[in-house]
Amino acid sequence: MGVLKVIEILANSNKGWEDAARNAVAHASKTVKHIKSVYIQEQSATVTNGEITSYRVNAKITFEIED
């Protein structure tokens, strides 16, 4: 295994925290190659009229740097 790098991404979803995590990885994979893992550091949600309207995650994505 070579050198690994970690980036931090904020993502959201109207469906749930798992979907927000998937969105983070999907968006990062558009420009980042060799993603190895995702670590969900924080979860939060926005509330409107007493109901959750958006789920948010703060994700750390680890990927391998090519030589």
Sequence and secondary structure as in RCSB ss.txt:
>XXXX:A:sequence
MGVLKVIEILANSNKGWEDAARNAVAHASKTVKHIKSVYIQEQSATVTNGEITSYRVNAKITFEIED
>XXXX:A:secstr
   EEEEEEEEEESS HHHHHHHHHHHHTTT  SEEEEEEEEEEEEEETTEEEEEEEEEEEEEE   
